[in-house]
Amino acid sequence: MRAVYVDVDDLGTEPGRSLLEEAGFHVMEAHCHTPADVIGAADGASAILVGSVRITREVLTALPDVGIVSTMSAGTDHVDLEAARDLGVWVCNVPDAATDEVAVHALAMALSLVRHLPFFDRQVRRGVWRLTGTGPVRRPASMTLGLVGIGRIGRRVAELARPVFRRILACDPFLPEASWPANAERAELGELFASSHVVSLHVPLTRTTRGLVDAARLRSMPVGSYLVNVSRGELVNLSDLISLLEIGHLAGAALDVLPEEPPRRDHPILRHPRVLLTPHVAFLSEESATEYSWKQATNVIEWSKTGRPERVVAEPPVPRGRPS
């Protein structure tokens, strides 16, 4: 049995690699950046373990021995799920390894903007020691926080933010009323953007959410508002965001994710003084990194033992089979 990590990052592959080897897998590691790289690295493999490189129909067609793709993430927008089902390949994820980390990161970003921490920091580093100059600073207890999506992470943000903000609105058309959390008011998307001083995004990237936050949405927000995105970069039209920041309609934005990662060196988002950036690390802690790794591996191990992985995202009607 052969399993291939196709895009190993700075965090490495342990403890997942050891678990796979103990289960009888021959494990390989590669640094793939394109689907073609994946095809070359995973030839003959039964399992692909992936971080963020794209797993396309072309990849799965060219690798007929692959029976499972296990992501080291909650999101699976980088995997062609329809192709996987068509071709008999299981897809599984790790949906719950970093709920607290991402929620805390989102709230930290929101409060950093509201308290102008990055703006004061930049001002002080320029030699300017003033109480003013960064724009009006408002008390969080007078502000409304809007959460687009109230799944695991959005719900945790609401819990953490409840003592801080005056009001919390949330929009999630897929969550039934019986499951709605008590600490957030239900709102339609348009109402949420129009009423929130801070909007934080907590939805997956799909055909309907791609480009969800555009000029019209941002323009509907109150003047002097803030946007936080710890979900997927493609949710936000960056050109529109920069335009609304330039004219002062938005007071700031905090982004852990971008449409292109890393961004090109000359991208204007890197130079904008009202933008707080982190390099897609909202999930990161020593504990979450360990949990992601072992859960990604145990998905593959369970599939090899029983024919069905844990944490299934895409189940093929006719699986290709599992290694013997």
Secondary structure, DSSP 8 states (H G I E B T S, - for coil): -EEEESB--TT-STTHHHHHHHTT-EEEE-B--SHHHHHHHSTT-SEEEESSS-B-HHHHHH-TT--EEEESSS--TTB-HHHHHHHT-EEE---SSSHHHHHHHHHHHHHHHHTTHHHHHHHHHTT---S-SS-----GGG-EEEEE--SHHHHHHHHHHTTTSSEEEEE-TTS-GGG--TTSEE--HHHHHHH-SEEEE-----TTTTT-B-HHHHHHS-TTEEEEE-S-GGGB-HHHHHHHHHTTSEEEEEES--SSSS--TT-GGGT-TTEEE--S-TT--HHHHHHHHHHHHHHHHHHHHHS--SSEEE--SS------
